[in-house]
């Protein structure tokens, strides 16, 4: 079974948003990871765009809205 990605773990309350920074650092240090950072974190294209084009806070807000739906 595949390990849960950041997004799934964040939405379920298993980790705080700050975990994204640790995982981003991990991804940067491990060249053997073949997937994109967004895929590694479990983000879809819209979430990736908001994160890149706006800010960490905008991504957190977007994910928090999904949390409320769950």
Secondary structure, 3 states (H helix, E strand, C coil): CCCCCHHHHHHCCCCCCCHHHHHHHHHHHCCCCCCCHHHHHCCCHHHHHHHHHCCHHHHHHHHHHHHHHC
